[in-house]
Amino acid sequence: MREYRQEFIGSLVKVESTGIEGKIIDETRSTFTIQTKDDEKRVEKNTHSFIITTQHGKVKIPGDRIRMRPEDRIRHNW
């Protein structure tokens, strides 16, 4: 899926289950770091779904589907 094969750093995001909203400022294999209006939050990918604003619009992405290093996700053959 093309919405999984892109860079998420710099994208706006909302964590569905917690309501955390902000901009993704870092990504590891297991987490997103999100800059909220108040501070930075580190959120596990595996246990949350994310609504990410991408170049294709807003997409809901289950975190367990993208739980891999960003460079591997971009190259992954979906």
C-alpha positions as MATLAB code, in Angstrom:
seq = 'MREYRQEFIGSLVKVESTGIEGKIIDETRSTFTIQTKDDEKRVEKNTHSFIITTQHGKVKIPGDRIRMRPEDRIRHNW';
ca = [
       0.000    0.000    0.000;
       1.486    3.278   -1.054;
       0.402    5.109    2.108;
       2.734    2.837    4.105;
       5.680    3.426    1.755;
       6.506    7.009    2.589;
       8.335    9.153    5.087;
       6.149    9.991    8.099;
       8.499   12.439    9.819;
       6.960   15.883    9.468;
       3.417   14.529    9.035;
       0.510   15.498   11.256;
      -0.823   12.596   13.287;
      -3.552   11.688   15.742;
      -3.263    8.606   17.948;
      -6.742    7.154   17.806;
      -6.973    5.558   21.246;
      -5.357    8.362   23.261;
      -6.248   11.506   21.336;
      -2.602   12.625   21.227;
      -2.179   14.968   18.256;
       0.816   16.667   16.749;
       3.663   16.312   14.288;
       5.816   13.214   13.958;
       9.378   14.361   14.690;
      11.141   10.989   14.951;
      10.487    7.353   14.145;
      12.127    4.110   15.185;
      11.199    0.524   14.462;
       8.777    0.480   17.389;
       7.816    4.089   18.139;
       6.809    7.493   16.864;
       7.923   10.621   18.713;
       5.191   13.219   18.417;
       5.604   16.933   19.104;
       2.344   18.062   20.687;
       1.551   21.669   21.489;
       2.855   21.109   25.041;
       5.703   18.579   24.810;
       7.044   15.455   23.108;
       5.319   12.085   23.451;
       6.789    8.725   22.490;
       4.078    6.309   21.345;
       4.442    2.589   20.699;
       3.385    1.635   17.172;
       2.357   -1.916   18.007;
      -0.502   -1.014   20.356;
      -2.092    1.965   18.579;
      -3.731    3.025   15.327;
      -2.776    6.340   13.793;
      -4.592    8.811   11.590;
      -1.797   10.347    9.562;
      -2.166   13.256    7.179;
      -0.107   12.295    4.134;
       0.265   13.585    0.611;
      -2.662   11.276   -0.240;
      -4.928   12.754    2.454;
      -5.776   11.335    5.868;
      -5.242    7.624    6.262;
      -5.828    5.305    9.201;
      -2.822    3.082    9.722;
      -2.671    0.257   12.265;
       0.659    0.542   14.048;
       1.356   -3.177   13.973;
       1.395   -2.997   10.136;
       4.233   -0.452   10.130;
       6.248   -1.820   13.044;
       9.586   -1.895   11.263;
      12.488    0.432   10.634;
      11.386    3.362    8.460;
      13.915    2.508    5.743;
      12.651   -1.094    5.625;
       9.019    0.011    5.492;
       9.676    2.310    2.548;
      11.378   -0.526    0.625;
       8.866   -3.200    1.694;
       6.953   -4.886   -1.131;
       3.334   -4.363   -0.020;
];
